[in-house]
Amino acid sequence: MTPAYPVQPDLAGHPYFQYRNNVLYAEDVPLDHLAHGLGTPLYVYSRAALKAAWETYRSAVGQRPVLVCYGMKANSNLAVLK
């Protein structure tokens, strides 16, 4: 039996970004509420997703001495850079 509404596929940011009852959430925040309160366009980042990506990288590097550099031109959002 097919559902009454289309099933949303997992997003690239899953599980940090996901649909619940046809509403897109970032972590536990409904993005339609953010858009209504802050306006659009709106860029939303998941702290948990960024932390998980960093932890995965750090784990893969192990004890090797590495220098991580980030090009601010790629994303100059100061809140993300901190």
HUFENBEL-V588085 format. One record per backbone hydrogen bond with DSSP energy under -1.0 kcal/mol. NH is the residue of the N-H (numbers start at 1). CO is the residue of the C=O. If there is no record, write none. Layout:
nh->NH co->CO
nh->NH co->CO
This chain:
nh->14 co->11
nh->16 co->13
nh->17 co->13
nh->18 co->25
nh->20 co->23
nh->23 co->20
nh->25 co->18
nh->26 co->29
nh->27 co->16
nh->29 co->26
nh->31 co->24
nh->34 co->30
nh->35 co->31
nh->36 co->32
nh->37 co->33
nh->38 co->34
nh->39 co->35
nh->50 co->46
nh->51 co->47
nh->52 co->48
nh->53 co->49
nh->54 co->50
nh->55 co->51
nh->56 co->52
nh->57 co->53
nh->58 co->54
nh->59 co->55
nh->60 co->56
nh->61 co->57
nh->62 co->58
nh->64 co->61
nh->74 co->71
nh->81 co->77
nh->82 co->78
